[in-house]
Amino acid sequence: KMIQTETAVGQKKVSVSSVAVEFACEIFEPEHFPSKTVLIIGAGKMGELTLRHLLALKPGRVLVCNRSPAKAKELAERLGATPVPFHQLDDWLAEADLIVATTGSTQPLVNKDRFAAVMTRRANSPVFIIDIAVPRDFDPAVGELENVYLYNIDDLEQQRQLNLAERERELAKGRAIAKREANAFLRELNYRIQSAPVIARLRQEWDRTRKAELERLFARCPDLTEQEKEAIAKCLERFQNQLLHQPLAALRDAAQNETPHGLLYALRKLFRLG
């Protein structure tokens, strides 16, 4: 958890599908996705994986368009989307704010002129296109149109590599944090194993002596009220804690530096702890 909060190791996406969503969030603010329409063209595994990432942003409407109506229906039902007919593709292109293209077509499905006509129907409203098909479903020239943000598999892979490099740098920070915390844990463990029993025994001996002295004092002063006895007892307890504070703090520091043996020996001898 500390590594997650103190580094950006979990912020950089390293899968093509998650990078696609990262790009989408640069075009549309995440809080605006409930008003957006997502269109996925194709029903393959990569398209499904990308769509699953996009669904986390809770888009208002998700359309699945595929040459095979059965495959479109199957994917749509699995992900809670709406299947739409492939022969009306231009209609869905005109309605979508975000398009994911992932068909197995050997030729581009959409060229510049075709999409220019779509943009006219859209009143030139911005559209984000993720073309992860190989070969491409959208002619690269489509990206030259105004308000069209077209990213292909090469763009996504380039960003993925940048994210991987950044994650490696953050991982180095994470490893340093893990090493620091592991050393702190081992120092504390060393303190507990070697010093804690001596400290507990020392406190027990001092508590026993303090209580015995209080009993003798109260026996010699029978006229003390309960309130006065309580005040005296608390005063002695505070005094005891103050006396023990410095040697015990020194012992803790020595134990955490892995050199408590001299102090442990001295405490045992001074207070006859055996």
N, C-alpha and C positions, 0 to 999 in steps of 0.2 A: 504493500500500500504506500509506503514512504517513497519508493521508487516511482510509482505512478504520479504522486503529487509533486515530487521535487524535480522530476525530469519530464520531457515531452515524448518519452518513449512510446506511449500509446496514442499519440496524436497524429503521427505520420502513417498514412495508409500504405500498405505494401502489396495489395492484390489489385489486379487491373480493374475489377468491378468496384472495389472501394475507392480507388483513385477517380473513377468516373463520377461517383457521387461527390467526391471532394471538389471536382471541377464544377459540378452542377450547383453546389452551394456557393461558388464564386459568382455565378450568374444570377441565381435566385436566392434570396435570403431564406434560411430554413423555415422561419415562421410564416412565410408566404406559400409554402408547399400545399397546405390544405385547399388553396384556391387554384391549384395547377392541375393540368391534365397530362398524364404520362402515356406515351404510345410506345409499345415495343413491337418491332417488326421482326418476326421469326420466333420460334419456340424452342430454341436449343438450350443447352446447359448454361452457356455463358450469358445468354440473354436472361435466363431465369435467375442466375446468381446476381447479376447487376440489378435486376428488378427487385430482388429480395432486399438488397441494400437500400434501394430507393424507397421501398415501402416503409422503412424505418422513419422516413421523413413525413409520412402520412399524407401523400398527395390526395387531392380531392377525387380524382377519377383516374383509373388505370385501364387502358385499352390494349388488347392483345390481337395483333393482326398477323395472319400466317396463310400461306398458300393452301395449307391443309386445314380446313375448318375444324376437323376433329382434334388436331394437335393444339390449335388455338383455344378450343373449348376446354381441353384437358388442363392446359397450363393456367388458364383463367380461373377455372374452378379450384385449382390447387392453391392459388394465391389471392383469391377473392377479387379478381379483376373481371373485365367485361370483354368477351370475344367479339371481334368485328370482322366483316367480310373483306377479303384482300382486294377484290375488284373495285372497292371504294377507297383505296389507299389515299388518294389525293384529298378526300374529304377529311380523313383522320389526321393527315399531315397539317391541314389547315386549322384543325381544332387543338392540336397538341402544343403544349408549352415545352415539353421535353421529349425527345425522340431517342429511342435506343434501337439501333439497327444491327441485326445479328443473323442475317439469313445466309444460306449457302449458295447464293446466286453467283454465277461465274462472270456476270456483267453487272455494272452499276444499275441499281433500280431507279435512281433519281439523278438526272443531270441538272445543269444549271438552269436551263430554260424551263424545265418542268417545275423546279422549285421556285423560280421567279414568279410563275403564275400562282403558285400556292401562297407566296408572300403577299401578292396583290389581294388575294382572298382574305388574308389575315390582317389586312390593313397595316402591313409591315411591322406587326408586333414581334418582339424578340422571341427567338426560338433557340433552344440548346439541343444539339444533335451529338449523340455519342455513337460513332460508327465503329463497332468492334468486329465487323465482318472481315473475313479474309477470303477472296479479295473484297474491296470496299463496296458497300451498298450505295454510298453517296459519292458522286463525282467531287473531287477536291475543289473544283471551281465553285461548288455550291457555297463554300465558306467565304467566297468573295462578296456575296450579297450582303447588303446592309442589314444589321440586326440578326444575322445568322451566326451562331457560335458553333462551329463544327470541329469536333475532335475525333481523330481516328485512333486505331490501336497503337500506332507508333507514338503519338502524343502521350497516350496513357502510359505506355511502357517507359518513355523518357522520364515522365514525372515519377513513376514507380521507382526507377533507379535512383533518382534524386532523394526520394523519401527513404529508400533503403540506406543510402549513405548517411542521411541525417539521423536515422534510427540507430545506426551503428555508433555514431558520436554520442547519442543519448544513452545507449547501452553501456558505453564506457563509464559515463557518470553513474549509471545504475550499479555497475559492478563496484565502483568506488564506495558507493553508499552501502552496498551489501557487505563489503569488506569492513567498513568502519563499524557497522552495527554488529557484525559477527565478533569483531575484536572487543567491542564494548560488552557484549554478552559473555564472552569468555572471561573478561576481567571480573565481571560481576559474579560469575560462577566460581571463579577462583577465590574471590572474597568470601563467598558463602561457604565454600567447602573448607577453606583453611582458617578463616577468621571468625565466622559466625558462631561456631561452638564455644570459642574462647570468650567472645563478647557476651554470649548468653550466660555462661558460667560466671563471668565477672559481675554482670548485673544481678544475677541470683544471689551471689555472696554479699554484694552491697545492699540489696533489698533486705536480705535476712538481718544483716547487722543494723541497718537503719530501723527496722521494725522492732528489733530487740531493744535498742536504745530508747525508742519511743515508749515502749512498755515500761521500762525502768523509770523513765521520767514521769509518766502518768501515775505510776504507783507511788512515787515520792510526792506528787502534787495532786492529791485526790480532789482538791477543790476546783480544779480546772473544769470549765463548762465544755460541752461537746463542741461548741463553736470554736472555742480556744484550742481544743485538741486538734480539730480539723485544720485550723490555721497553722499550727506548729508542724503538723504532719506534711502539709503542702510545702511549707518553707524548707523543710529538710529534704523533701523530694526534689525540689528545684535546685537546691544546693548540690545534691548528689549528681544530678544531670549535668550541671555546670562543670563539676570536677571531672566527670567522665568524658565530656564532649571532646576536648582536645586530643587525649590519647586515642580515643576511638576513631576520630576523624583521621588522625595520622595513620592508624592501622588500616583504615579503608583505602586511603591513598596508596599506601605501600602494597596492599593486596592487589589493587587494580594495576599497579606497575609491576606485579609479579615478584615483589621482593619483601614479603611480610615476615619472613622467618625470624629476623633479628628482633623486631618489635614483639612478635608473638612470644618469643623466649623471654624477653624482658618483662612482659606483662605477667606471664606465668610465675616468674621468680618474684616480682614485686608484690603480687597479690596472692602468692601461694595457691595457685590454681591447680597445681599438680601436672 
